[in-house]
Amino acid sequence: MALKIMGYAIKQSQKILVSRNKNDTLEFVSSIEYSGPRGISITLPLRNQMAMEVKRGEEVYLKVPANSFIMGFKARVRSFTWDNVVLVNLEQPAEFERIQRRSHFRLKTLLNVEIGPFSEDGQDPGFTPATALDISAGGMEVMTATPYQKDSFLIVKFNLELNPKTVYNFRLKARVRRFIQESHRKFKLGLEFVDLSRSDNDRIVKYIFRKSVEKEYWRK
């Protein structure tokens, strides 16, 4: 069943993250079960099998995926409903923010990537395999056996599973912002994506949010 929050379509039982406020890093997993004239109803947020303690009149902060981006907004607890599950009923939010800041979206991971030097003529470089240690909408940290100079430009290729039926192939230009030699044949690169399109930014954010929710969900 399709629901809407502030005009944007979401899926019923869509997994979301809930915290005390925007800056709280302690996040709980919930799902949206209703959105309409009465407000928003979510399942009781859980983390490590522990329920988030919320009281009537308190505000909570929600991160909700909508289309190709994430809504962040605060909402006040209006009441509780006890049925097969406990529902927390919230007032309709007055406004939301489109969350894009990199600090919200750095995901620790082990992701197979390919990197090679950027060429102005558009020719394919000789790609070599590497491993991404984290990823954000701003860039990634990569472990490689090939050294690259700071401020040099690379092409990075990798795939992200956006949903169970969609895998997207990325080919992005990146600048080497940080270079650390870990050992004789092991180098750590801090890469910053250059000229990232809005659509690719949204795809990366969507992937990171999905993986973050899955991580918290399985910790329940």
C-alpha positions, 0 to 999 in steps of 0.5 A: 500500500502506498502512503504519502508524507508531505506529498512524497510517496513511500511504501507501507512498512518501509523501514526507517531510522528514529533518534532523539534529535537530528544530531543523536547518533543512537538510532533505532529501527522502525517502520511506517504503518500509516500516514494520513489526516490523523498523522503518522503511525510507526512501529515501536523503534527497536535497537538490539531488542531494546525499545526506544523510550518515548513519551507522549508530547516528546519530539523524535527525529525520523529519517525516511527514504522518499523516491531518490532521497531521504527526508529528515524531520522531527515529529511530536508523539501524540499517542500510542496504540496497542494491537498486535504490535505497539504503534507510536502515533505522531503528529504530521510534521510541518517541514522536512530537510533533504539530508545530503551532508556527508557526515550522515552517510559514511558507511563502513564497508568492503566493496570491490572497486576498480581504479585507474588514472584519469585521461583527458581524452576519455580513453579507458585507463588500465584499471586495477582492482582495489577495495573500498573501506567506506563510501559516502556521497562525497567519496570513498577510502580505498586500499590499493596496491598501486600508489597514486600522488595526492591531488591526482585524478582517477576513474573509479568503477564499482557496482551498488545494489540499490534494491534486490532487483537493481544493480547500478554501475558507477564510473566516477571521476575522483581526486586523491585527497589523502595518501597513506602508505600502509606497507611496501605494497599497500596504499590507502587513498582518500578519494573525493568524487568530482563533478558527481551528478545529482542522480548519482549522489541520490543513488549512493545516498539511497544505497547507504541508507538501505545498508544502514537500516539493514545493519540496525534491523539485524541488530534487533 
